[in-house]
Amino acid sequence: MKELRQAKEWVILDIGFSNQACSCGLLITEEEKKSNKPLQFNKAKDKICTYIRNSKRSVNLLIEAPLSVAFDNNSNPKGRSIEKEKGKVRYWYYGPGCTVMVAAIYLIKAIAEMKPDVDILLFEGFVSFKKKGNPSDHLEDVRLLKEVVDNPDQFKNSIIESKGLAMDASDTLKSAFQVAGIDAGIPIVIKPD
């Protein structure tokens, strides 16, 4: 949680991966007043890469997508502790979670290929288990995540360290980006209530 208390500037992305829809909510704290409409994936990726390229200090990048993965002791995909709530599941390895994880891999690969001059501190956002019938609001999701990172002491239960992600002691956690040859570690997860 120390990382959250020290961080001031954030790039927060509710990532989407659609051919035509503006399915990404993006908030860059230095440009907060400009972030009033969702973007297509390529526009969000370009804005983030430009911001990182021009940055003079480390960048805190929070992506609302699975950034780590879990496997059981037989090397089969397994859910993480945050992906199960009140009998419902949103596992990383199927459905929307898998789709946005692929989008995040493409984003992180683009950032890595830039060979940025600054450190990128990676955080995972998890905004799920919404009430049925409520449409997705990508900008609201980034605002919820920003509220937690702005007030970490107030939202301690919404911040999950990597050691709290395994469901069982025998589970193996890995960076989701290892499949692309990038090991970004297991980021802290921000999961607003």
Contact map, one row per residue, 1 for C-alpha under 8 A:
1111100000000000000000000000000000000000000000000000000000000000000000000000000000000000000000000000000000000000000000000000000000000000000000000000000100000010000000000000000000000000000000000
1111110000000000000000000000000000000000000000000000000000000000000000000000000000000000000000000000000000000000000000000000000000000000000000000000000000000000000000000000000000000000000000000
1111111000000000000000000000000000000000000000000000000000000000000000000000000000000000000000000000000000000000000000000000000000000000000000000000000000000000000000000000000000000000000000000
1111111000000000000000000000000000000000000000000000000000000000000000000000000000000000000000000000000000000000000000000000000000000000000000000000110100000000000000000000000000000000000000000
1111111100000000000000000000000000000000000000000000000000000000000000000000000000000000000000000000000000000000000000000000000000000000000000000000110100000000000000000000000000000000000000000
0111111100000000000000000000000000000000000000000000000000000000000000000000000000000000000000000000000000000000000000000000000000000000000000000000000000000000000000000000000000000000000000000
0011111111000000000000000000000000000000000000000000000000010000000000000000000000000000000000000000000000000000000000000000000000000000000000000000000000000000000000000000000000000000000000000
0000111111000000000000000000000000000000000000000000000000000000000000000000000000000000000000000000000000000000000000000000000000000000000000000000000000000000000000000000000000000000000000000
0000001111100000000000000001110000000000000000000000000000110000000000000000000000000000000000000000000000000000000000000000000000000000000000000000000000000000000000000000000000000000000000000
0000001111110000000000000011110000000000000000000000000000111100000000000000000000000000000000000000000000000000000000000000000000000000000000000000000000000000000000000000000000000000000000000
0000000011111000000000000111100000000000000000010000000000111100000000000000000000000000000000000000000000000000000000000000000000000000000000000000000000000000000000000000000000000000000000000
0000000001111100000000000111000000000000000000000000000000001111000000000000000000000000000000000000000000000000000000000000000000000000000001001100000000000000000000000000000000000000000000000
0000000000111110000000011110000000000000000000000000000000001111000000000000000000000000000000000000000000000000000000000000000000000000000001000000000000000000000000000000000000000000000000000
0000000000011111000000011100000000000000000000000000000000000011100000000000000000000000000000000000000000000000000000000000000000000000011011000000000000000000000000000000000000000000000000000
0000000000001111100000111000000000000000100000000000000000000011100000000000000000000000000000000001001100000000000000000000000000000000000000000000000000000000000000000000000000000000000000000
0000000000000111110001110000000000000001100000000000000000000000000000000000000000000000000000000001001000000000000000000000000000000000000000000000000000000000000000000000000000000000000000000
0000000000000011111000110000000000000001100000000000000000000000000000000000000000000000000000000011001000000000000000000000000000000000000000000000000000000000000000000000000000000000000000000
0000000000000001111111100000000000000001100000000000000000000000000000000000000000000000000000000000000000000000000000000000000000000000000000000000000000000000000000000000000000000000000000000
0000000000000000111110000000000000000001000000000000000000000000000000000000000000000000000000000000000000000000000000000000000000000000000000000000000000000000000000000000000000000000000000000
0000000000000000011111000000000000000001000000000000000000000000000000000000000000000000000000000000000000000000000000000000000000000000000000000000000000000000000000000000000000000000000000000
0000000000000000011111100000000000000011000000000000000000000000000000000000000000000000000000000000000000000000000000000000000000000000000000000000000000000000000000000000000000000000000000000
0000000000000001010111110000000000000111100000000000000000000000000000000000000000000000000000000000000000000000000000000000000000000000000000000000000000000000000000000000000000000000000000000
0000000000000011110011111000000000000111100000000000000000000000000000000000000000000000000000000000000000000000000000000000000000000000010000000000000000000000000000000000000000000000000000000
0000000000001111100001111100000000000111100100000000000000000000000000000000000000000000000000000000000000000000000000000000000000000000010000000000000000000000000000000000000000000000000000000
0000000000001110000000111110000000001110000000000000000000000000000000000000000000000000000000000000000000000000000000000000000000000000011011000000000000000000000000000000000000000000000000000
0000000000111100000000011111000000100110000100000000000000000000000000000000000000000000000000000000000000000000000000000000000000000000011001000000000000000000000000000000000000000000000000000
0000000001111000000000001111101100100000000000000000000000000000000000000000000000000000000000000000000000000000000000000000000000000000001001100000000000000000000000000000000000000000000000000
0000000011110000000000000111111100100000000000000000000000000000000000000000000000000000000000000000000000000000000000000000000000000000000000000000000000000000000000000000000000000000000000000
0000000011100000000000000011111100000000000000000000000000000000000000000000000000000000000000000000000000000000000000000000000000000000000000000000000000000000000000000000000000000000000000000
0000000011000000000000000001111100000000000000000000000000000000000000000000000000000000000000000000000000000000000000000000000000000000000000000000000000000000000000000000000000000000000000000
0000000000000000000000000011111111100000000000000000000000000000000000000000000000000000000000000000000000000000000000000000000000000000000000000000000000000000000000000000000000000000000000000
0000000000000000000000000011111111100000000000000000000000000000000000000000000000000000000000000000000000000000000000000000000000000000000000000000000000000000000000000000000000000000000000000
0000000000000000000000000000001111110000000000000000000000000000000000000000000000000000000000000000000000000000000000000000000000000000000000000000000000000000000000000000000000000000000000000
0000000000000000000000000000001111110000000000000000000000000000000000000000000000000000000000000000000000000000000000000000000000000000000000000000000000000000000000000000000000000000000000000
0000000000000000000000000111001111111000000000000000000000000000000000000000000000000000000000000000000000000000000000000000000000000000000000000000000000000000000000000000000000000000000000000
0000000000000000000000000000000011111100000000000000000000000000000000000000000000000000000000000000000000000000000000000000000000000000001000000000000000000000000000000000000000000000000000000
0000000000000000000000001000000000111110000000000000000000000000000000000000000000000000000000000000000000000000000000000000000000000000001000000000000000000000000000000000000000000000000000000
0000000000000000000001111100000000011111000000000000000000000000000000000000000000000000000000000000000000000000000000000000000000000000011000000000000000000000000000000000000000000000000000000
0000000000000000000011111100000000001111101100000000000000000000000000000000000000000000000000000000000000000000000000000000000000000000000000000000000000000000000000000000000000000000000000000
0000000000000001111111110000000000000111111100000000000000000000000000000000000000000000000000000000000000000000000000000000000000000000000000000000000000000000000000000000000000000000000000000
0000000000000011110001110000000000000011111110000000000000000000000000000000000000000000000000000000000000000000000000000000000000000000000000000000000000000000000000000000000000000000000000000
0000000000000000000000000000000000000001111111000000000000000000000000000000000000000000000000000000000000000000000000000000000000000000000000000000000000000000000000000000000000000000000000000
0000000000000000000000000000000000000011111111100000000000000000000000000000000000000000000000000000000000000000000000000000000000000000000000000000000000000000000000000000000000000000000000000
0000000000000000000000010100000000000011111111110000000000000000000000000000000000000000000000000000000000000000000000000000000000000000000000000000000000000000000000000000000000000000000000000
0000000000000000000000000000000000000000111111111000000000000000000000000000000000000000000000000000000000100000000000000000000000000000000000000000000000000000000000000000000000000000000000000
0000000000000000000000000000000000000000011111111100000000000000000000000000000000000000000000000000000000000000000000000000000000000000000000000000000000000000000000000000000000000000000000000
0000000000000000000000000000000000000000001111111110000000000000000000000000000000000000000000000000000000000000000000000000000000000000000000000000000000000000000000000000000000000000000000000
0000000000100000000000000000000000000000000111111111000000000000000000000000000000000000000000000000000000000000000000000000000000000000000000000000000000000000000000000000000000000000000000000
0000000000000000000000000000000000000000000011111111100000000000000000000000000000000000000000000000000000000110000000000000000000000000000000000000000000000000000000000000000000000000000000000
0000000000000000000000000000000000000000000001111111110000000000000000000000000000000000000000000000000000000000000000000000000000000000000000000000000000000000000000000000000000000000000000000
0000000000000000000000000000000000000000000000111111111000000000000000000000000000000000000000000000000000000000000000000000000000000000000000000000000000000000000000000000000000000000000000000
0000000000000000000000000000000000000000000000011111111000100000000000000000000000000000000000000000000000000000000101000000000000000000000000000000000000000000000000000000000000000000000000000
0000000000000000000000000000000000000000000000001111111000000000000000000000000000000000000000000000000000000000010110000000000000000000000000000000000000000000000000000000000000000000000000000
0000000000000000000000000000000000000000000000000111111100000000000000000000000000000000000000000000000000000000000000000000000000000000000000000000000000000000000000000000000000000000000000000
0000000000000000000000000000000000000000000000000011111111100000000000000000000000000000000000000000000000000000000001000000000000000000000000000000000000000000000000000000000000000000000000000
0000000000000000000000000000000000000000000000000000011111000000000000000000000000000000000000000000000000000000000001000000000000000000000000000000000000000000000000000000000000000000000000000
0000000000000000000000000000000000000000000000000000001111100000000000000000000000000000000000000000000000000000000001100000000000000000000000000000000000000000000000000000000000000000000000000
0000000000000000000000000000000000000000000000000000001111110000000000000000000000000000000000000000000000000000000001111000000000000000000000000000000000000000000000000000000000000000000000000
0000000011100000000000000000000000000000000000000001001011111000000000000000000000000000000000000000000000000000000001111000000000000000000000000000000000000000000000000000000000000000000000000
0000001011100000000000000000000000000000000000000000000001111100000000000000000000000000000000000000000000000000000000011110000000000000000000000000000000000000000000000000000000000000000000000
0000000001111000000000000000000000000000000000000000000000111110000000000000000000000000000000000000000000000000000000011110000000000000000000000000000000000000000000000000000000000000000000000
0000000001111000000000000000000000000000000000000000000000011111000000000000000000000000000000000000000000000000000000000111100000000000000000000000000000000000000000000000000000000000000000000
0000000000011110000000000000000000000000000000000000000000001111101000000000000000000000000000000000000100000000000000000111100000000000000000000000000000000000000000000000000000000000000000000
0000000000011110000000000000000000000000000000000000000000000111110000000000000000000000000000000000000000000000000000000001111000000000000000000000000000000000000000000000000000000000000000000
0000000000000110000000000000000000000000000000000000000000000011111000000000000000000000000000001001100100000000000000000001110000000000000000000000000000000000000000000000000000000000000000000
0000000000000000000000000000000000000000000000000000000000000001111110000000000000000000000100001101100000000000000000000001110000000000000000000000000000000000000000000000000100000000000000000
0000000000000000000000000000000000000000000000000000000000000010111110000000000000000000000000000000100100000000000000000001000000000000000000000000000000000000000000000000001110000000011000000
0000000000000000000000000000000000000000000000000000000000000000011111000000000000000000000000000000000000000000000000000000000000000000000000000000000000000000000000000000111110000000111000000
0000000000000000000000000000000000000000000000000000000000000000011111100000111100000000000100000000000000000000000000000000000000000000000000000000000000000000000000000000111100000000000000000
0000000000000000000000000000000000000000000000000000000000000000000111110000111100000000000000000000000000000000000000000000000000000000000000000000000000000000000001000011110000000000000000000
0000000000000000000000000000000000000000000000000000000000000000000011111111111000000000000000000000000000000000000000000000000000000000000000000000000000000000000000000011100000000000000000000
0000000000000000000000000000000000000000000000000000000000000000000001111111110000000000000000000000000000000000000000000000000000000000000000000000000000000000000000000111000000000000000000000
0000000000000000000000000000000000000000000000000000000000000000000000111111000000000000000000000000000000000000000000000000000000000000000000000000000000000000000000000111000000000000000000000
0000000000000000000000000000000000000000000000000000000000000000000000111111000000000000000000000000000000000000000000000000000000000000000000000000000000000000000000000000000000000000000000000
0000000000000000000000000000000000000000000000000000000000000000000000111111100000000000000000000000000000000000000000000000000000000000000000000000000000000000000000000000000000000000000000000
0000000000000000000000000000000000000000000000000000000000000000000000111111110000000000000000000000000000000000000000000000000000000000000000000000000000000000000000000000000000000000000000000
0000000000000000000000000000000000000000000000000000000000000000000011110011111000000000000010000000000000000000000000000000000000000000000000000000000000000000000000000000000000000000000000000
0000000000000000000000000000000000000000000000000000000000000000000011110001111100000000001010000000000000000000000000000000000000000000000000000000000000000000000000000010000000000000000000000
0000000000000000000000000000000000000000000000000000000000000000000011100000111110110000001110000000000000000000000000000000000000000000000000000000000000000000000000100000000000000000000000000
0000000000000000000000000000000000000000000000000000000000000000000011000000011111110000001100000000000000000000000000000000000000000000000000000000000000000000000011100000000000000000000000000
0000000000000000000000000000000000000000000000000000000000000000000000000000001111110000000000000000000000000000000000000000000000000000000000000000000000000000000111100000000000000000000000000
0000000000000000000000000000000000000000000000000000000000000000000000000000000111111000000000000000000000000000000000000000000000000000000000000000000000000000000010000000000000000000000000000
0000000000000000000000000000000000000000000000000000000000000000000000000000001111111000111100000000000000000000000000000000000000000000000000000000000000000000000000000000000000000000000000000
0000000000000000000000000000000000000000000000000000000000000000000000000000001111111111111000000000000000000000000000000000000000000000000000000000000000000000000000000000000000000000000000000
0000000000000000000000000000000000000000000000000000000000000000000000000000000001111111100000000000000000000000000000000000000010000000000000000000000000000000000000000000000000000000000000000
0000000000000000000000000000000000000000000000000000000000000000000000000000000000011111000000000000000000000000000000000000000000000000000000000000000000000000000000000000000000000000000000000
0000000000000000000000000000000000000000000000000000000000000000000000000000000000011111100000000000000000000000000000000000000000000000000000000000000000000000000000000000000000000000000000000
0000000000000000000000000000000000000000000000000000000000000000000000000000000000011111110000000000000000000000000000000000000010000000000000000000000000000000000000000000000000000000000000000
0000000000000000000000000000000000000000000000000000000000000000000000000000000000111011111000000000000000000000000000000000000000000000000000000000000000000000000000000000000000000000000000000
0000000000000000000000000000000000000000000000000000000000000000000000000000000000110001111100001000000000000000000000000000000110000000000000000000000000000000000000000000000000000000000000000
0000000000000000000000000000000000000000000000000000000000000000000000000000011100110000111111001000000000000000000000000000000000000000000000000000000000000000000000000000000000000000000000000
0000000000000000000000000000000000000000000000000000000000000000010010000000001100100000011111101100100000000000000000000000000000000000000000000000000000000000000000000000000000000000000000000
0000000000000000000000000000000000000000000000000000000000000000000000000000111000000000001111101100000000000000000000000000000000000000000000000000000000000000000000000000000000000000000000000
0000000000000000000000000000000000000000000000000000000000000000000000000000000000000000001111111110000000000000000000000000000000000000000000000000000000000000000000000000000000000000000000000
0000000000000000000000000000000000000000000000000000000000000000000000000000000000000000000111111110000000000000000000000000000000000000000000000000000000000000000000000000000000000000000000000
0000000000000000000000000000000000000000000000000000000000000000000000000000000000000000000001111111000000000000000000000000000000000000000000000000000000000000000000000000000000000000000000000
0000000000000000000000000000000000000000000000000000000000000000110000000000000000000000011111111111100000000000000000000000000000000000000000000000000000000000000000000000000000000000000000000
0000000000000000000000000000000000000000000000000000000000000000010000000000000000000000000111111111110000000000000000000000000000000000000000000000000000000000000000000000000000000000000000000
0000000000000000100000000000000000000000000000000000000000000000000000000000000000000000000001111111111000000000000000000000000000000000000000000000000000000000000000000000000000000000000000000
0000000000000011100000000000000000000000000000000000000000000000110000000000000000000000000000011111111100000000000000000000000000000000000000000000000000000000000000000000000000000000000000000
0000000000000000000000000000000000000000000000000000000000000000111000000000000000000000000100001111111110000000000000000000000000000000000000000000000000000000000000000000000100000000000000000
0000000000000000000000000000000000000000000000000000000000000000000000000000000000000000000000000111111111000000000000000000000000000000000000000000000000000000000000000000000000000000000000000
0000000000000011100000000000000000000000000000000000000000000000000000000000000000000000000000000011111111100000000000000000000000000000000000000000000000000000000000000000000000000000000000000
0000000000000010000000000000000000000000000000000000000000000010101000000000000000000000000000000001111111110000000000000000000000000000000000000000000000000000000000000000000000000000000000000
0000000000000000000000000000000000000000000000000000000000000000000000000000000000000000000000000000111111111000000000000000000000000000000000000000000000000000000000000000000110010000000000000
0000000000000000000000000000000000000000000000000000000000000000000000000000000000000000000000000000011111111100000000000000000000000000000000000000000000000000000000000000000000000000000000000
0000000000000000000000000000000000000000000010000000000000000000000000000000000000000000000000000000001111111110000000000000000000000000000000000000000000000000000000000000000000000000000000000
0000000000000000000000000000000000000000000000000000000000000000000000000000000000000000000000000000000111111111000000000000000000000000000000000000000000000000000000000000000010000000000000000
0000000000000000000000000000000000000000000000000000000000000000000000000000000000000000000000000000000011111111100000000000000000000000000000000000000000000000000000000000000000010100000000000
0000000000000000000000000000000000000000000000001000000000000000000000000000000000000000000000000000000001111111110000000000000000000000000000000000000000000000000000000000000000000000000000000
0000000000000000000000000000000000000000000000001000000000000000000000000000000000000000000000000000000000111111111100000000000000000000000000000000000000000000000000000000000000000000000000000
0000000000000000000000000000000000000000000000000000000000000000000000000000000000000000000000000000000000011111111100000000000000000000000000000000000000000000000000000000000000000000000000000
0000000000000000000000000000000000000000000000000000000000000000000000000000000000000000000000000000000000001111111000000000000000000000000000000000000000000000000000000000000000000000000000000
0000000000000000000000000000000000000000000000000000100000000000000000000000000000000000000000000000000000000111111100000000000000000000000000000000000000000000000000000000000000000000000000000
0000000000000000000000000000000000000000000000000000000000000000000000000000000000000000000000000000000000000011111110000000000000000000000000000000000000000000000000000000000000000000000000000
0000000000000000000000000000000000000000000000000001100000000000000000000000000000000000000000000000000000000011011111100000000000000000000000000000000000000000000000000000000000000000000000000
0000000000000000000000000000000000000000000000000000100000000000000000000000000000000000000000000000000000000000001111100000000000000000000000000000000000000000000000000000000000000000000000000
0000000000000000000000000000000000000000000000000001001111100000000000000000000000000000000000000000000000000000000111110000000000000000000000000000000000000000000000000000000000000000000000000
0000000000000000000000000000000000000000000000000000000011100000000000000000000000000000000000000000000000000000000111111000000000000000000000000000000000000000000000000000000000000000000000000
0000000000000000000000000000000000000000000000000000000001111000000000000000000000000000000000000000000000000000000001111100000000000000000000000000000000000000000000000000000000000000000000000
0000000000000000000000000000000000000000000000000000000001111000000000000000000000000000000000000000000000000000000000111110000000000000000000000000000000000000000000000000000000000000000000000
0000000000000000000000000000000000000000000000000000000000011110000000000000000000000000000000000000000000000000000000011111000000000000000000000000000000000000000000000000000000000001001100000
0000000000000000000000000000000000000000000000000000000000011110000000000000000000000000000000000000000000000000000000001111100000000000000000000000000000000000000000000000000000000000001111000
0000000000000000000000000000000000000000000000000000000000000111111000000000000000000000000000000000000000000000000000000111110000000000000000000000000000000000000000000000000000000000001111000
0000000000000000000000000000000000000000000000000000000000000111110000000000000000000000000000000000000000000000000000000011111000000000000000001000000000000000000000000000000000000000000011100
0000000000000000000000000000000000000000000000000000000000000001110000000000000000000000000000000000000000000000000000000001111100000000000000000000000000000000000000000000000000000000000011110
0000000000000000000000000000000000000000000000000000000000000001000000000000000000000000000000000000000000000000000000000000111111000000000010000000000000000000000000000000000000000000000000110
0000000000000000000000000000000000000000000000000000000000000000000000000000000000000000010000000000000000000000000000000000011111000000000000000000000000000000000000000000000000000000000000000
0000000000000000000000000000000000000000000000000000000000000000000000000000000000001001010000000000000000000000000000000000001111100000000000000000000000000000000000000000000000000000000000000
0000000000000000000000000000000000000000000000000000000000000000000000000000000000000000000000000000000000000000000000000000001111110100000000000000000000000000000000000000000000000000000000000
0000000000000000000000000000000000000000000000000000000000000000000000000000000000000000000000000000000000000000000000000000000011111100000000000000000000000000000000000000000000000000000000000
0000000000000000000000000000000000000000000000000000000000000000000000000000000000000000000000000000000000000000000000000000000001111100000000000000000000000000000000000000000000000000000000000
0000000000000000000000000000000000000000000000000000000000000000000000000000000000000000000000000000000000000000000000000000000000111110000000000000000000000000000000000000000000000000000000000
0000000000000000000000000000000000000000000000000000000000000000000000000000000000000000000000000000000000000000000000000000000001111111000000000000000000000000000000000000000000000000000000000
0000000000000000000000000000000000000000000000000000000000000000000000000000000000000000000000000000000000000000000000000000000000001111100000000000000000000000000000000000000000000000000000000
0000000000000000000000000000000000000000000000000000000000000000000000000000000000000000000000000000000000000000000000000000000000000111110000000000000000000000000000000000000000000000000000000
0000000000000000000000000000000000000000000000000000000000000000000000000000000000000000000000000000000000000000000000000000000000000011111110000000000000000000000000000000000000000000000000000
0000000000000100000000111100000000000100000000000000000000000000000000000000000000000000000000000000000000000000000000000000000000000001111111000000000000000000000000000000000000000000000000000
0000000000000100000000001110000000011100000000000000000000000000000000000000000000000000000000000000000000000000000000000000000000000000111111100000000000000000000000000000000000000000000000000
0000000000000000000000000000000000000000000000000000000000000000000000000000000000000000000000000000000000000000000000000000000000000000111111110000000000000000000000000000000000000000000000000
0000000000000100000000001000000000000000000000000000000000000000000000000000000000000000000000000000000000000000000000000000001000000000111111111000000000000000000000000000000000000000000000000
0000000000011100000000001110000000000000000000000000000000000000000000000000000000000000000000000000000000000000000000000000000000000000011111111100000000000000000000000000000000000000000000000
0000000000000000000000000010000000000000000000000000000000000000000000000000000000000000000000000000000000000000000000000000000000000000001111111110000000000000000000000000000000000000000000000
0000000000000000000000000000000000000000000000000000000000000000000000000000000000000000000000000000000000000000000000000000000000000000000111111111000000000000000000000000000000000000000000010
0000000000010000000000000000000000000000000000000000000000000000000000000000000000000000000000000000000000000000000000000000100000000000000011111111100000000000000000000000000000000000000001110
0000000000010000000000000000000000000000000000000000000000000000000000000000000000000000000000000000000000000000000000000000000000000000000001111111110000000000000000000000000000000000000000000
0000000000000000000000000000000000000000000000000000000000000000000000000000000000000000000000000000000000000000000000000000000000000000000000111111111000000000000000000000000000000000000000000
0000000000000000000000000000000000000000000000000000000000000000000000000000000000000000000000000000000000000000000000000000000000000000000000011111111101100100000000000000000000000000000001010
0001100000000000000000000000000000000000000000000000000000000000000000000000000000000000000000000000000000000000000000000000000000000000000000001111111100000000000000000000000000000000000001000
0001100000000000000000000000000000000000000000000000000000000000000000000000000000000000000000000000000000000000000000000000000000000000000000000111111100000000000000000000000000000000000000000
0000000000000000000000000000000000000000000000000000000000000000000000000000000000000000000000000000000000000000000000000000000000000000000000000011111111100000000000000000000000000000000000000
1001100000000000000000000000000000000000000000000000000000000000000000000000000000000000000000000000000000000000000000000000000000000000000000000001111111110010000000000000000000000000000000000
0000000000000000000000000000000000000000000000000000000000000000000000000000000000000000000000000000000000000000000000000000000000000000000000000000001111110000000000000000000000000000000000000
0000000000000000000000000000000000000000000000000000000000000000000000000000000000000000000000000000000000000000000000000000000000000000000000000001001111110000000000000000000000000000000000000
0000000000000000000000000000000000000000000000000000000000000000000000000000000000000000000000000000000000000000000000000000000000000000000000000001001111111110000000000000000000000000000000010
0000000000000000000000000000000000000000000000000000000000000000000000000000000000000000000000000000000000000000000000000000000000000000000000000000000111111110000000000000000000000000000000000
0000000000000000000000000000000000000000000000000000000000000000000000000000000000000000000000000000000000000000000000000000000000000000000000000000000000111111000000000000000000000000000000000
0000000000000000000000000000000000000000000000000000000000000000000000000000000000000000000000000000000000000000000000000000000000000000000000000001000000111111000000000000000000000000000011111
1000000000000000000000000000000000000000000000000000000000000000000000000000000000000000000000000000000000000000000000000000000000000000000000000000000100111111100000000000000000000000000111100
0000000000000000000000000000000000000000000000000000000000000000000000000000000000000000000000000000000000000000000000000000000000000000000000000000000000001111110110000000000000000000000111100
0000000000000000000000000000000000000000000000000000000000000000000000000000000000000000000000000000000000000000000000000000000000000000000000000000000000000011111110000000000000000000001110000
0000000000000000000000000000000000000000000000000000000000000000000000000000000000000000000000000000000000000000000000000000000000000000000000000000000000000001111110000000000000000000011110000
0000000000000000000000000000000000000000000000000000000000000000000000000000000000000000000000000000000000000000000000000000000000000000000000000000000000000000111111000000000000000000000000000
0000000000000000000000000000000000000000000000000000000000000000000000000000000010000000000000000000000000000000000000000000000000000000000000000000000000000001111111000000000000000000000000000
0000000000000000000000000000000000000000000000000000000000000000000000000000000111000000000000000000000000000000000000000000000000000000000000000000000000000001111111100000100000000000000000000
0000000000000000000000000000000000000000000000000000000000000000000001000000000110000000000000000000000000000000000000000000000000000000000000000000000000000000001111111011100000000000000000000
0000000000000000000000000000000000000000000000000000000000000000000000000000001110000000000000000000000000000000000000000000000000000000000000000000000000000000000011111010000000000000000000000
0000000000000000000000000000000000000000000000000000000000000000000000000000000000000000000000000000000000000000000000000000000000000000000000000000000000000000000001111110000000000000000000000
0000000000000000000000000000000000000000000000000000000000000000000000000000000000000000000000000000000000000000000000000000000000000000000000000000000000000000000001111110000000000000000000000
0000000000000000000000000000000000000000000000000000000000000000000000011000000000000000000000000000000000000000000000000000000000000000000000000000000000000000000000011111000000000000000000000
0000000000000000000000000000000000000000000000000000000000000000000001111000010000000000000000000000000000000000000000000000000000000000000000000000000000000000000001111111100000000000000000000
0000000000000000000000000000000000000000000000000000000000000000000001111000000000000000000000000000000000000000000000000000000000000000000000000000000000000000000001000111110000000000000000000
0000000000000000000000000000000000000000000000000000000000000000000111100000000000000000000000000000000000000000000000000000000000000000000000000000000000000000000011000011111000000000010000000
0000000000000000000000000000000000000000000000000000000000000000000111000000000000000000000000000000000000000000000000000000000000000000000000000000000000000000000000000001111101000000110000000
0000000000000000000000000000000000000000000000000000000000000000001110000000000000000000000000000000000000000000000000000000000000000000000000000000000000000000000000000000111111000011110000000
0000000000000000000000000000000000000000000000000000000000000000011110000000000000000000000000000000100010000000000000000000000000000000000000000000000000000000000000000000011111100010000000000
0000000000000000000000000000000000000000000000000000000000000000001100000000000000000000000000000000000010010000000000000000000000000000000000000000000000000000000000000000001111111111000000000
0000000000000000000000000000000000000000000000000000000000000000000000000000000000000000000000000000000000000000000000000000000000000000000000000000000000000000000000000000011111111111000000000
0000000000000000000000000000000000000000000000000000000000000000000000000000000000000000000000000000000000000000000000000000000000000000000000000000000000000000000000000000000111111100000000000
0000000000000000000000000000000000000000000000000000000000000000000000000000000000000000000000000000000010001000000000000000000000000000000000000000000000000000000000000000000011111100000000000
0000000000000000000000000000000000000000000000000000000000000000000000000000000000000000000000000000000000000000000000000000000000000000000000000000000000000000000000000000000011111110000000000
0000000000000000000000000000000000000000000000000000000000000000000000000000000000000000000000000000000000001000000000000000000000000000000000000000000000000000000000000000000011111111000000000
0000000000000000000000000000000000000000000000000000000000000000000000000000000000000000000000000000000000000000000000000000000000000000000000000000000000000000000000000000001111001111100000000
0000000000000000000000000000000000000000000000000000000000000000000000000000000000000000000000000000000000000000000000000100000000000000000000000000000000000000000000000000001011000111111000000
0000000000000000000000000000000000000000000000000000000000000000000100000000000000000000000000000000000000000000000000000000000000000000000000000000000000000000000000000000011000000011111000000
0000000000000000000000000000000000000000000000000000000000000000001100000000000000000000000000000000000000000000000000000000000000000000000000000000000000000000010000000000111000000001111100000
0000000000000000000000000000000000000000000000000000000000000000001100000000000000000000000000000000000000000000000000000111000000000000000000000000000000000000110000000000000000000001111110000
0000000000000000000000000000000000000000000000000000000000000000000000000000000000000000000000000000000000000000000000000111000000000000000000000000000000000011110000000000000000000000011111000
0000000000000000000000000000000000000000000000000000000000000000000000000000000000000000000000000000000000000000000000000011110000000000000000000000000000000111110000000000000000000000001111100
0000000000000000000000000000000000000000000000000000000000000000000000000000000000000000000000000000000000000000000000000011110000000000000000001001100000000111000000000000000000000000000111110
0000000000000000000000000000000000000000000000000000000000000000000000000000000000000000000000000000000000000000000000000000111000000000000000001000000000000111000000000000000000000000000011111
0000000000000000000000000000000000000000000000000000000000000000000000000000000000000000000000000000000000000000000000000000011000000000000000011001000000100100000000000000000000000000000001111
0000000000000000000000000000000000000000000000000000000000000000000000000000000000000000000000000000000000000000000000000000000000000000000000000000000000000100000000000000000000000000000000111
